[in-house]
């Protein structure tokens, strides 16, 4: 994309960039150069442009340049100093690369910013990894961001992991938690166990203790 003296900021610049791309006035090369900009807004805009490019183009047609783009995006997801750039790069990897190594998402679960951790969970939902369930359950901890915990609740259902039972009951039991989170934990318990128990903390706690000691089972077998 050709840039003049006036720099158009995200999201308007991205929208204009996409129009120019359709008109043949933008290039992958120029956006790849922009990934090295000192301004994080320009780097983020370039990531978004490249996401649309990868999603819109046939994989066979981009076979020559795609690996280079994905390698650069992975570097940004892991090392960029701006959390929004890291988050957008991670989201682009999740959506644009069916064969991506899920290790990049596992690593970013420990990122310092909640939006990156949320995108890491989304990436692990899209790209399954047997190491993921235990790491995702850790993100249900009360010290974690609300939005990351909501994403993790969805992920434990997708992975159908029994490892989450204790944490789900703990969330249900904690009256200090937000109602939305407690109801999401309740829905996850019903979905994972197949048990039609009501929203009754005592009954779920009793069931969990029985299940943990082998005196009770879930109706549906939870498989990772």
Long-range contacts (C-beta under 8 A, 24 or more apart in sequence): 1-25, 1-26, 1-27, 1-30, 1-31, 1-34, 1-49, 2-26, 2-30, 7-39, 7-42, 9-41, 9-45, 10-41, 10-44, 10-45, 10-48, 11-45, 13-45, 14-45, 14-48, 14-49, 17-45, 17-49, 18-49, 18-52, 21-49, 21-52, 21-53, 28-53, 28-65, 28-69, 32-68, 32-69, 32-72, 35-72, 35-76, 40-80, 40-81, 40-82, 40-84, 40-85, 43-76, 43-80, 43-82, 43-85, 44-82, 44-84, 44-85, 44-88, 47-73, 47-76, 47-85, 47-88, 47-89, 47-92, 48-88, 48-92, 50-92, 51-88, 51-91, 51-92, 51-95, 51-96, 54-92, 54-95, 54-96, 54-97, 55-95, 55-96, 70-96, 70-97, 70-100, 74-104, 77-104, 77-108, 77-116, 78-104, 78-107, 78-108, 83-111, 83-112, 83-113, 83-115, 83-116, 84-115, 86-111, 86-113, 86-116, 87-113, 87-115, 87-116, 87-118, 87-119, 90-116, 90-119, 90-120, 90-123, 91-119, 91-122, 91-123, 93-123, 94-119, 94-122, 94-123, 94-126, 94-127, 95-126, 100-127, 102-127, 102-128, 102-129, 102-131, 102-132, 103-129, 105-129, 105-132, 106-131, 106-132, 106-135, 109-135, 109-136, 109-138, 109-139, 114-144, 114-145, 114-147, 114-148, 115-147, 117-144, 117-145, 117-148, 118-145, 118-147, 118-148, 118-151, 121-148, 121-151, 121-152, 121-155, 122-151, 124-155, 125-154, 125-155, 125-158, 128-159, 130-224, 132-159, 133-159, 133-161, 133-163, 133-164, 133-224, 134-161, 134-163, 136-161, 137-161, 137-163, 137-164, 137-167, 140-164, 140-167, 140-168, 140-171, 141-167, 142-174, 142-177, 146-178, 146-181, 149-181, 150-180, 150-181, 150-184, 153-181, 153-184, 153-185, 153-188, 156-188, 156-192, 157-188, 157-191, 157-192, 159-224, 160-192, 160-222, 160-223, 160-224, 161-192, 161-222, 161-224, 162-192, 162-218, 162-222, 164-188, 164-192, 165-189, 165-192, 165-193, 165-208, 165-211, 165-212, 166-208, 166-212, 168-192, 169-204, 169-205, 169-208, 172-199, 172-201, 172-204, 173-201, 173-204, 173-205, 192-218, 192-220, 192-222, 193-218, 193-219, 193-220, 193-222, 194-218, 194-219, 194-220, 195-219
